[in-house]
Amino acid sequence: MIKPVTLAALGLGLGACVPTTHPTHLIAPSSLTADIRDPGYSTVTAGIRNYDVVEPLDWLEMNRRVAPGANPERGDSDDAARRGR
């Protein structure tokens, strides 16, 4: 077990290694000529969408809307090819 005298001597020895002056980049004042962006105001609810309950839709039509490369207004989905158009 470490004796308290040895522990105190170790602490004082390590404390002697600490620099006495602070680094200048930590205590220097910030530049007064630096450009500062105005923080502006934004509400807490900015960008929130309203997700209300909607009526159920046809799942085939929903799949056509989210399919990559399909344009539901033109009718160029895979379903049209299966129907023989």
C-alpha positions as CSV (number, residue, x, y, z in Angstrom):
1,M,0.0,0.0,0.0
2,I,1.3,3.5,-0.8
3,K,2.1,5.5,2.2
4,P,0.6,9.0,2.5
5,V,4.1,10.6,2.6
6,T,5.1,8.9,-0.7
7,L,1.8,10.0,-2.3
8,A,2.3,13.6,-1.2
9,A,5.9,13.6,-2.5
10,L,4.7,12.3,-5.8
11,G,2.0,15.0,-6.0
12,L,4.4,17.8,-5.2
13,G,6.9,16.4,-7.7
14,L,4.3,16.4,-10.5
15,G,3.1,19.8,-9.5
16,A,6.5,21.2,-10.1
17,C,6.2,20.3,-13.8
18,V,3.2,22.5,-14.4
19,P,4.0,25.8,-16.1
20,T,3.4,28.9,-14.0
21,T,2.3,31.2,-16.9
22,H,-0.7,30.6,-19.0
23,P,-0.4,30.2,-22.8
24,T,-1.1,33.5,-24.5
25,H,-3.6,32.0,-27.0
26,L,-5.8,31.0,-24.0
27,I,-5.9,34.4,-22.3
28,A,-5.6,36.8,-25.2
29,P,-8.7,38.9,-26.0
30,S,-10.6,38.1,-29.1
31,S,-10.1,40.3,-32.2
32,L,-12.4,43.3,-32.2
33,T,-12.2,43.6,-36.0
34,A,-13.4,40.1,-36.7
35,D,-16.7,39.8,-38.6
36,I,-19.5,38.5,-36.4
37,R,-22.6,37.1,-37.9
38,D,-25.9,38.3,-36.4
39,P,-27.5,35.3,-34.7
40,G,-30.9,36.1,-36.0
41,Y,-34.2,34.7,-34.7
42,S,-35.8,31.4,-35.4
43,T,-38.7,30.0,-33.7
44,V,-38.6,26.7,-31.8
45,T,-41.1,25.2,-34.3
46,A,-39.3,26.3,-37.4
47,G,-39.3,23.5,-40.1
48,I,-41.9,21.4,-38.3
49,R,-44.4,19.6,-40.6
50,N,-48.0,19.0,-39.7
51,Y,-48.7,15.2,-39.8
52,D,-52.4,15.1,-39.4
53,V,-54.4,11.9,-40.0
54,V,-55.5,11.6,-43.7
55,E,-57.9,9.3,-45.5
56,P,-56.6,5.9,-46.6
57,L,-55.4,5.9,-50.2
58,D,-55.0,3.1,-52.8
59,W,-51.7,1.3,-52.1
60,L,-51.0,0.8,-55.8
61,E,-51.3,4.5,-56.5
62,M,-49.0,5.3,-53.5
63,N,-46.4,2.8,-54.8
64,R,-46.6,4.5,-58.2
65,R,-45.9,7.9,-56.6
66,V,-42.8,6.9,-54.7
67,A,-41.4,4.5,-57.4
68,P,-38.0,5.8,-58.8
69,G,-38.3,7.2,-62.3
70,A,-42.0,6.8,-62.6
71,N,-44.2,9.8,-63.4
72,P,-47.8,9.1,-62.2
73,E,-49.1,12.0,-64.3
74,R,-47.9,10.4,-67.5
75,G,-48.9,6.8,-66.5
76,D,-45.4,5.3,-67.1
77,S,-45.3,2.9,-64.2
78,D,-44.6,-0.8,-64.3
79,D,-48.3,-1.5,-63.8
80,A,-49.0,0.0,-67.3
81,A,-46.6,-2.5,-68.9
82,R,-48.4,-5.4,-67.2
83,R,-51.7,-4.2,-68.5
84,G,-50.4,-4.3,-72.1
85,R,-50.2,-0.6,-72.9
